[in-house]
């Protein structure tokens, strides 16, 4: 007696899982984690700086309302908020989110229009959080003195090390079947 076990349907479903379902879920998890990193970089100390001294304006407390307001100085080519407004999240090379609305007074001139990173190998997935202003790396690493309270160097690294497990859990939750 011969028994035949037809596994073609199982193989089709496994192929569909591998080629369609899992990549979609991985991208969803990477988008959620990358979005959280962007938001954390704006709201958790040290934050992405809005500006340094001499960058086109100054903060003043309004004696009538009690609120702090930013007064833009004319004649300066530097605009407050361009660094914050230059943030973007790319998942597998596709732009998913920006920080344009966080850049007070910013024009968004440094907002990346396309993914500029390494080629993503087939079967791999990547979330890329970038701050594209020309001085982003220098601000991130070196300029110790910020004009905004709570802003500081290593505004991304602190979040990656401090919240890394939470970001990974977000990806794992999205992938879980």
Secondary structure, DSSP 8 states (H G I E B T S, - for coil): -------HHHHHHHHHIIIIIHHHHHHHHHHHHHHHHHHHHHHSSSB--S--TTSSEEEEE-TTT--EEEEE-TT-S--TTHHHHTEEEEETTEEEEE-GGGSTT---TT--SS--S----TT---EEEEE-STTHHHHHHT----SSTTB-TTTTHHHHHHHHHHHHHHHHHHH--
